[in-house]
Amino acid sequence: NGRTSWIACKEQSRLLRIDLVTGRKTGTVRLDAPVTAVANGAGWVWALDADSTLYRVDARRARVTKRIGLPASAAYNIWIGGGSVWAAGDAD
């Protein structure tokens, strides 16, 4: 909606939703491992953790709706394009 932004907090293994007008935290999502990347697209917020797990997050409810284990030993980035979510990482 242009009023909020999602920020990765690696040290606390969570995502923070920040209201860009007030600067206040309006939501928190805890992940299973330190966050390495976050992206917004395809109707969801997407996060990647240090264990190469991709999370689909409902932005309105600030809740994980799906976890996907990726076949990579060190996934480190995600992006949205062509109707898909893409992840970059080191293959096993």
N, CA, C and O of each residue as an XYZ file, in Angstrom:
368
protein
N       0.802     -1.201      0.000
C       0.000      0.000      0.000
C       0.842      1.261      0.000
O       0.300      2.366     -0.048
N       2.143      1.118      0.053
C       3.037      2.270      0.030
C       3.243      2.928      1.387
O       4.065      3.836      1.508
N       2.520      2.496      2.400
C       2.650      3.071      3.748
C       3.544      2.248      4.654
O       3.970      2.723      5.707
N       3.833      1.011      4.253
C       4.620      0.143      5.120
C       5.809     -0.446      4.376
O       5.844     -0.515      3.148
N       6.772     -0.863      5.170
C       7.948     -1.545      4.639
C       8.292     -2.690      5.578
O       8.086     -2.597      6.788
N       8.818     -3.769      5.010
C       9.251     -4.924      5.799
C      10.771     -4.906      5.886
O      11.466     -4.726      4.886
N      11.266     -5.095      7.090
C      12.699     -5.046      7.352
C      13.132     -6.354      7.994
O      12.466     -6.861      8.897
N      14.248     -6.899      7.526
C      14.800     -8.130      8.097
C      15.642     -7.788      9.312
O      16.518     -6.926      9.240
N      15.386     -8.450     10.413
C      16.179     -8.307     11.634
C      16.907     -9.642     11.843
O      16.389    -10.556     12.484
N      18.106     -9.726     11.293
C      18.857    -10.975     11.294
C      19.176    -11.470     12.704
O      19.053    -12.662     12.986
N      19.587    -10.560     13.591
C      19.990    -10.951     14.939
C      18.849    -11.573     15.741
O      19.086    -12.414     16.609
N      17.612    -11.164     15.456
C      16.464    -11.672     16.202
C      15.625    -12.669     15.405
O      14.568    -13.095     15.869
N      16.083    -13.043     14.216
C      15.387    -14.012     13.358
C      13.922    -13.631     13.147
O      13.021    -14.452     13.321
N      13.703    -12.374     12.770
C      12.330    -11.953     12.533
C      12.250    -10.841     11.502
O      13.242    -10.191     11.170
N      11.037    -10.647     11.010
C      10.717     -9.541     10.112
C       9.946     -8.496     10.905
O       9.163     -8.830     11.795
N      10.173     -7.236     10.579
C       9.441     -6.142     11.208
C       8.679     -5.381     10.129
O       9.241     -5.039      9.088
N       7.399     -5.116     10.382
C       6.617     -4.258      9.489
C       6.623     -2.859     10.100
O       6.220     -2.670     11.248
N       7.089     -1.878      9.315
C       7.240     -0.508      9.789
C       6.291      0.401      9.021
O       6.225      0.344      7.793
N       5.552      1.244      9.751
C       4.713      2.271      9.136
C       5.636      3.401      8.706
O       6.302      4.001      9.550
N       5.690      3.701      7.426
C       6.619      4.695      6.901
C       6.229      6.124      7.253
O       7.071      7.020      7.195
N       4.989      6.351      7.612
C       4.546      7.691      7.994
C       4.927      7.987      9.445
O       5.455      9.056      9.751
N       4.655      7.036     10.327
C       4.910      7.265     11.753
C       6.260      6.736     12.220
O       6.775      7.171     13.251
N       6.838      5.798     11.467
C       8.092      5.170     11.876
C       7.908      4.098     12.932
O       8.886      3.579     13.470
N       6.662      3.761     13.232
C       6.375      2.780     14.280
C       6.308      1.370     13.726
O       5.927      1.151     12.576
N       6.687      0.415     14.571
C       6.565     -1.001     14.236
C       5.090     -1.377     14.340
O       4.444     -1.104     15.351
N       4.555     -2.010     13.279
C       3.140     -2.387     13.284
C       2.939     -3.895     13.171
O       1.802     -4.367     13.173
N       4.016     -4.645     13.073
C       3.899     -6.094     12.998
C       5.252     -6.755     13.127
O       6.282     -6.162     12.806
N       5.241     -7.997     13.602
C       6.456     -8.787     13.760
C       6.165    -10.220     13.344
O       5.114    -10.770     13.674
N       7.100    -10.821     12.617
C       6.984    -12.222     12.231
C       8.282    -12.920     12.614
O       9.352    -12.554     12.127
N       8.196    -13.915     13.477
C       9.382    -14.670     13.893
C       9.628    -15.812     12.909
O       8.700    -16.524     12.525
N      10.895    -15.978     12.505
C      11.296    -17.065     11.615
C      12.124    -18.072     12.410
O      12.469    -17.828     13.566
N      12.439    -19.198     11.785
C      13.146    -20.278     12.481
C      14.660    -20.083     12.549
O      15.331    -20.738     13.346
N      15.200    -19.193     11.725
C      16.650    -18.956     11.680
C      16.871    -17.503     11.252
O      15.922    -16.845     10.825
N      18.101    -16.987     11.358
C      18.360    -15.602     10.964
C      17.918    -15.311      9.526
O      18.122    -16.118      8.619
N      17.313    -14.146      9.348
C      16.798    -13.714      8.040
C      17.960    -13.231      7.177
O      18.804    -12.460      7.633
N      17.997    -13.694      5.916
C      19.045    -13.244      5.001
C      18.512    -12.347      3.886
O      19.276    -11.583      3.295
N      17.200    -12.427      3.586
C      16.630    -11.600      2.520
C      15.131    -11.467      2.714
O      14.488    -12.334      3.305
N      14.578    -10.361      2.206
C      13.133    -10.142      2.232
C      12.742     -9.422      0.942
O      13.456     -8.535      0.476
N      11.602     -9.811      0.371
C      11.103     -9.192     -0.862
C       9.581     -9.163     -0.800
O       8.957     -9.955     -0.094
N       9.002     -8.237     -1.551
C       7.550     -8.092     -1.600
C       7.109     -8.257     -3.045
O       7.623     -7.578     -3.934
N       6.155     -9.161     -3.287
C       5.659     -9.342     -4.640
C       4.741    -10.533     -4.744
O       4.699    -11.380     -3.851
N       3.998    -10.598     -5.846
C       3.053    -11.687     -6.102
C       2.014    -11.801     -4.988
O       1.509    -12.887     -4.704
N       1.699    -10.648     -4.352
C       0.671    -10.623     -3.327
C       1.113    -11.024     -1.931
O       0.284    -11.122     -1.027
N       2.406    -11.257     -1.739
C       2.926    -11.724     -0.455
C       4.224    -11.011     -0.107
O       4.838    -10.359     -0.951
N       4.627    -11.145      1.140
C       5.990    -10.817      1.551
C       6.723    -12.146      1.600
O       6.188    -13.134      2.102
N       7.947    -12.176      1.079
C       8.745    -13.394      1.042
C      10.017    -13.164      1.845
O      10.629    -12.099      1.768
N      10.406    -14.166      2.611
C      11.633    -14.064      3.401
C      12.438    -15.346      3.256
O      11.891    -16.425      3.029
N      13.721    -15.201      3.391
C      14.650    -16.323      3.281
C      15.495    -16.334      4.543
O      15.959    -15.287      4.996
N      15.696    -17.522      5.111
C      16.527    -17.586      6.312
C      17.852    -18.293      6.040
O      18.083    -18.831      4.957
N      18.705    -18.277      7.045
C      20.052    -18.835      6.913
C      20.070    -20.345      6.722
O      21.093    -20.903      6.327
N      18.954    -21.017      6.996
C      18.847    -22.460      6.772
C      18.267    -22.792      5.398
O      17.878    -23.932      5.144
N      18.210    -21.793      4.511
C      17.670    -21.947      3.149
C      16.188    -22.328      3.140
O      15.742    -23.115      2.305
N      15.441    -21.760      4.072
C      13.987    -21.917      4.085
C      13.371    -20.632      3.551
O      13.714    -19.536      3.993
N      12.453    -20.779      2.591
C      11.720    -19.654      2.027
C      10.367    -19.582      2.725
O       9.674    -20.593      2.843
N       9.992    -18.400      3.185
C       8.735    -18.182      3.892
C       7.814    -17.294      3.063
O       8.243    -16.281      2.510
N       6.548    -17.686      2.983
C       5.527    -16.823      2.397
C       4.758    -16.216      3.568
O       4.245    -16.935      4.427
N       4.683    -14.880      3.593
C       4.106    -14.178      4.730
C       2.896    -13.359      4.277
O       2.955    -12.636      3.282
N       1.804    -13.486      5.023
C       0.619    -12.650      4.820
C       0.926    -11.288      5.431
O       1.065    -11.170      6.649
N       1.033    -10.256      4.590
C       1.435     -8.929      5.054
C       0.404     -8.290      5.983
O       0.779     -7.587      6.920
N      -0.861     -8.517      5.745
C      -1.903     -7.901      6.587
C      -1.944     -8.511      7.982
O      -2.084     -7.802      8.979
N      -1.821     -9.819      8.038
C      -1.918    -10.506      9.327
C      -0.570    -10.712     10.005
O      -0.512    -11.142     11.157
N       0.523    -10.404      9.288
C       1.877    -10.620      9.815
C       2.021    -12.058     10.322
O       2.363    -12.308     11.478
N       1.739    -13.006      9.390
C       1.766    -14.424      9.751
C       2.374    -15.237      8.608
O       2.078    -14.994      7.439
N       3.222    -16.200      8.954
C       3.776    -17.130      7.969
C       2.649    -18.043      7.499
O       1.943    -18.639      8.313
N       2.482    -18.150      6.169
C       1.440    -19.017      5.620
C       2.022    -20.249      4.937
O       1.302    -21.212      4.670
N       3.332    -20.221      4.651
C       3.960    -21.383      4.026
C       5.466    -21.337      4.241
O       6.080    -20.270      4.216
N       6.051    -22.522      4.453
C       7.507    -22.686      4.550
C       7.938    -23.651      3.457
O       7.322    -24.699      3.262
N       9.007    -23.288      2.741
C       9.508    -24.127      1.651
C      11.010    -24.318      1.854
O      11.770    -23.351      1.809
N      11.436    -25.545      2.076
C      12.862    -25.841      2.183
C      13.483    -25.861      0.793
O      13.006    -26.574     -0.090
N      14.531    -25.093      0.596
C      15.182    -25.002     -0.712
C      16.377    -25.948     -0.796
O      17.072    -26.161      0.197
N      16.617    -26.514     -1.979
C      17.741    -27.442     -2.155
C      19.062    -26.702     -2.381
O      19.710    -26.861     -3.416
N      19.443    -25.898     -1.398
C      20.694    -25.140     -1.480
C      21.332    -25.135     -0.094
O      20.631    -25.097      0.918
N      22.645    -25.173     -0.053
C      23.320    -25.177      1.245
C      23.416    -23.773      1.824
O      23.556    -23.609      3.036
N      23.343    -22.759      0.967
C      23.472    -21.382      1.456
C      22.718    -20.416      0.542
O      23.336    -19.632     -0.178
N      21.399    -20.471      0.570
C      20.615    -19.507     -0.201
C      20.817    -18.127      0.411
O      20.837    -17.991      1.634
N      20.966    -17.105     -0.426
C      21.307    -15.790      0.108
C      20.504    -14.627     -0.448
O      20.653    -13.509      0.044
N      19.649    -14.840     -1.464
C      18.868    -13.725     -1.989
C      17.604    -14.244     -2.654
O      17.566    -15.376     -3.138
N      16.565    -13.408     -2.675
C      15.314    -13.735     -3.357
C      14.852    -12.517     -4.139
O      15.142    -11.378     -3.772
N      14.131    -12.774     -5.219
C      13.503    -11.703     -5.986
C      12.278    -12.259     -6.687
O      12.111    -13.471     -6.822
N      11.420    -11.340     -7.130
C      10.154    -11.692     -7.752
C      10.212    -11.273     -9.213
O      10.644    -10.161     -9.520
N       9.781    -12.151    -10.123
C       9.756    -11.797    -11.533
C       9.146    -12.898    -12.372
O       9.288    -14.078    -12.051
N       8.472    -12.527    -13.436
C       7.891    -13.504    -14.341
C       6.850    -14.391    -13.681
O       6.655    -15.537    -14.087
N       6.174    -13.857    -12.653
C       5.156    -14.637    -11.963
C       5.696    -15.678    -11.004
O       4.951    -16.540    -10.538
N       6.997    -15.608    -10.701
C       7.627    -16.591     -9.817
C       8.470    -15.907     -8.751
O       8.806    -14.728     -8.862
N       8.798    -16.665     -7.729
C       9.748    -16.232     -6.715
C      11.052    -16.975     -6.998
O      11.054    -18.198     -7.136
N      12.141    -16.251     -7.083
C      13.439    -16.826     -7.411
C      14.369    -16.704     -6.228
O      14.310    -15.725     -5.484
N      15.224    -17.687     -6.048
C      16.210    -17.665     -4.972
C      17.591    -17.947     -5.544
O      17.754    -18.798     -6.418
N      18.579    -17.223     -5.038
C      19.969    -17.460     -5.430
C      20.663    -18.119     -4.255
O      20.454    -17.743     -3.101
N      21.487    -19.101     -4.558
C      22.215    -19.781     -3.490
C      23.267    -20.707     -4.043
O      23.390    -20.887     -5.254
N      24.015    -21.285     -3.148
C      25.039    -22.256     -3.502
C      24.391    -23.629     -3.520
O      23.803    -24.050     -2.524
N      24.491    -24.332     -4.640
C      23.913    -25.674     -4.762
C      24.739    -26.686     -3.988
O      25.953    -26.540     -3.849
N      24.073    -27.702     -3.491
C      24.790    -28.777     -2.794
C      25.583    -29.611     -3.759
O      26.250    -30.561     -3.350
